[in-house]
Amino acid sequence: MDMACAKVRRVGPSWRAIVLFASVLAIFCGCDLARTVAVYTAPASERVPAEYDRLRGKNVLVYVWVPPEIKWDYPYIRLDVAGYVGTYLRDNVRDVTIVDPRQVEDFLEQHGYQPLEPATLGARFEADSVVHLSVHRFSLRERGMAHFYRGRMASAVTVYELNSAAEAPERFPLRGVEVAFPAEQPVDFANAHASQIMQGTFEVFAVEVGRKFHSWNRPLD
């Protein structure tokens, strides 16, 4: 299990080179100039490694589970979330293929609310890996504010490896995901539609989930 290290690697000029350069400037040009150079040559972002980096080249099935009460209010949420996450993975993880979410949803609908093991579902579609999203929270209205929208979504994330050397599928629990949209504050009904809030929530959720599977640059404050 050569999982990616959780350490963050900074991107930009070598810090040793910056310190040396600033020291020389401090001697010959004065401290103010050296301080200015150090500020402008500091890295603008830091490299965040993948939490799980073994989807490359795999046939991946995105399996979304939601409680019956959430699916009752949002009947297409499984298909929508699987579509957003699958599209993000296909666009950002090299050589990955995604099992058609519509085929998965059709199969799940045939089984009603009967829970299916992720490995069983993955084997049914000949997937190499299953990204299992167990959504335990989804809402569009801000709690305690009847006339304001703010999408919120929370989910557990687990990867199942089906075609590995192990006799049984291997299970890799990852850190959970929780998002809000808009991130800063709710928006009143007069300035947004529920469909816009839902789409935005699914998009930011897909990004947070998808970034677990590839390295990316996080801007520094």
Helices and strands as residue ranges (DSSP letters): E 9-11, H 15-28, H 31-40, E 45-48, E 59-65, H 68-73, H 77-92, E 97-98, H 101-110, H 118-124, E 129-141, E 148-161, E 170-181, E 187-188, G 189-191, H 194-210, G 211-213, E 216-219
